[in-house]
């Protein structure tokens, strides 16, 4: 038997080349339609898909060392409460503004201590872009809460109430006072459980950083 290999005809070589080309073409068509392009291929899409950045961690320092800053803003439910006259409100009414949302009650001793500091922060930075929204969750209602603000010398914070305390559960607050920093989109940037010195330079720096975000 001869051991000499048979020569491949030119026609067979052309056919094999066509098959290889078809396979390569099919692969790239699959890649283009079946695989998501990476960042290097579509930078604009990658930027769109990137998660929103939170505040810098180093803003939690000094008097606000216990303030927990989230790596990324967290969505919140459209919290429902009332103003002092009983008008229904939701967190969505503040969309486009930065909010420092504080939950308090008349029986809460730490709340009494920090309320003047919240009022000072509102006086210094309150504007069409920022508001301290202090919500009383006291079951005694608007009259008792209004008296509390008067007793503590707070006359520049609007009265907001939610006597059913549902908002406490919605925000998963384990106690009072509880304070959340909320961005213009109604997302939680961070929170602290317990009182804080809201009249401090650290508090102003935190709020200004939130205001600087787009």
Beta strands, then each sheet from edge to edge (+ up, - down):
strand 1: 68-74
strand 2: 80-83
strand 3: 88-90
strand 4: 98-104
strand 5: 130-136
strand 6: 160-161
strand 7: 178-182
strand 8: 188-193
sheet 1: 1+ 8- 7+ 4- 5- 6- 2+ 3-
end
